Amino acid sequence: MPTFRFRAQPALDLRRREHDAAQRALARADAERQRARDRVDAADRALAAARRDLDDVTRTPAAQQEREWYRFWIVRLEQERAALQGTLTACEGAVAAARAVCLNARQRCEALERFREKAYVAHAAAEAARDRKMIDELATRRFVARRNVGKGA
């Protein structure tokens, strides 16, 4: 019997490559989300530091101009943080989309892998049946040969 050959192997290879590409895209999207989260965290820290500085300046009675500067500075930092939060939200959406694509690619790949496994099991069963048939035929011939020898034919 010929060796096992999965006729849909090129399709399986293509789906594996698609799954690998989807995993790479998911990893890139996740890394970008992490960078966006780091930028938001840095903006939060800068905003907290500016508020602490404003509190320190507020304790000084003669620093009206400096207080005004810190208020505007804090407004600017809040706007930057809001923009960074929007970027983070967009990155989270991209990660969710990439995760869905990766899941779909994995399911398609696994479907063909299961099909390949079933085809291999069927091939192995056919080969085992062929071997059993050959063994049965040899046993039958031996039995008939012994029987003929015992009868003196």
C-alpha positions in Angstrom: 0.0 0.0 0.0 1.3 3.5 -0.8 2.5 5.8 1.9 0.0 8.3 3.4 -0.4 11.4 1.3 -2.8 14.1 2.4 -4.2 15.7 -0.7 -5.2 18.9 1.0 -1.7 19.5 2.5 -1.1 22.7 0.5 -4.3 24.1 1.9 -3.3 23.1 5.4 0.1 24.7 4.9 -1.6 27.9 3.7 -3.9 27.9 6.7 -0.9 27.4 9.1 0.9 30.4 7.4 -2.3 32.4 7.8 -2.5 31.5 11.5 1.1 32.4 12.0 0.6 35.7 10.3 -2.5 36.4 12.4 -0.5 35.6 15.6 2.2 38.0 14.5 -0.4 40.7 13.9 -2.0 40.1 17.3 1.4 40.3 18.9 2.1 43.6 17.1 -1.3 45.0 18.1 -0.7 43.9 21.7 2.7 45.5 21.8 1.3 48.7 20.5 -1.5 48.6 23.1 1.1 48.1 25.8 3.1 51.2 24.5 -0.1 53.2 24.5 -0.9 52.1 28.0 2.6 53.1 29.1 2.1 56.5 27.6 -1.2 57.0 29.4 0.5 55.9 32.7 3.3 58.4 32.1 0.7 61.1 31.4 -1.1 60.2 34.6 2.2 60.5 36.5 3.0 63.9 34.9 -0.5 65.1 35.7 -0.2 64.0 39.3 3.2 65.7 39.6 1.8 68.9 38.1 -1.0 68.9 40.6 1.4 68.3 43.5 3.5 71.2 42.2 0.4 73.4 42.0 -0.4 72.5 45.6 3.1 73.5 46.7 2.8 76.8 44.8 -0.6 77.5 46.2 0.9 77.4 49.7 3.1 80.4 48.7 1.0 83.6 49.0 2.9 85.7 46.4 2.9 83.2 43.5 -0.3 84.2 41.7 1.3 84.2 38.2 2.9 80.8 38.8 -0.4 79.3 40.0 -2.0 80.5 36.8 0.8 78.9 34.8 0.3 75.5 36.6 -3.5 75.6 36.0 -3.0 76.0 32.3 -0.2 73.4 32.4 -2.6 71.0 34.1 -5.3 71.7 31.5 -2.8 70.9 28.7 -1.7 67.7 30.4 -5.3 66.6 30.8 -5.9 67.2 27.1 -2.8 65.2 26.2 -3.9 62.4 28.6 -7.4 62.4 27.0 -5.8 62.1 23.5 -3.6 59.3 24.7 -6.6 57.5 26.3 -8.3 57.7 22.9 -5.3 56.1 21.3 -5.3 53.4 23.9 -9.0 52.7 23.3 -8.3 52.5 19.6 -5.4 50.1 20.3 -7.7 47.9 22.4 -10.1 47.8 19.6 -7.3 46.7 17.2 -6.3 44.0 19.6 -9.8 42.7 19.9 -10.1 42.6 16.1 -6.7 40.9 15.7 -7.7 38.4 18.4 -10.9 37.6 16.4 -8.9 37.2 13.2 -6.4 34.9 15.0 -9.1 32.8 16.5 -10.8 32.4 13.1 -7.5 31.4 11.5 -6.8 28.9 14.2 -10.2 27.4 13.9 -9.8 27.0 10.1 -6.4 25.5 10.6 -7.6 23.1 13.2 -10.5 22.0 11.0 -8.0 20.9 8.3 -5.8 19.3 10.9 -8.7 17.2 12.1 -9.5 16.3 8.5 -5.9 15.3 8.0 -6.0 13.2 11.2 -9.2 11.5 10.1 -7.7 10.8 6.7 -4.6 9.3 8.3 -6.6 7.1 10.7 -8.6 5.9 7.7 -5.3 5.2 5.8 -3.9 3.3 8.8 -7.1 1.3 9.2 -7.0 0.4 5.5 -3.4 -0.7 5.8 -4.2 -2.7 8.9 -7.1 -4.4 7.1 -4.8 -5.2 4.2 -2.3 -6.7 6.5 -5.0 -8.7 8.3 -6.3 -9.9 5.0 -2.8 -11.0 3.9 -2.2 -12.8 7.3 -5.5 -14.5 7.0 -4.7 -15.6 3.5 -1.3 -17.0 4.5 -2.9 -18.8 7.5 -5.5 -20.3 5.2 -2.8 -21.5 2.8 -0.8 -23.1 5.6 -3.9 -24.8 6.9 -4.8 -26.2 3.5 -1.2 -27.2 2.9 -1.1 -29.1 6.3 -4.4 -30.7 5.6 -3.3 -31.9 2.2 0.0 -33.3 3.6 -2.0 -35.1 6.3 -4.3 -36.7 3.7 -1.3 -37.8 1.7 -2.2 -35.9 -1.4 
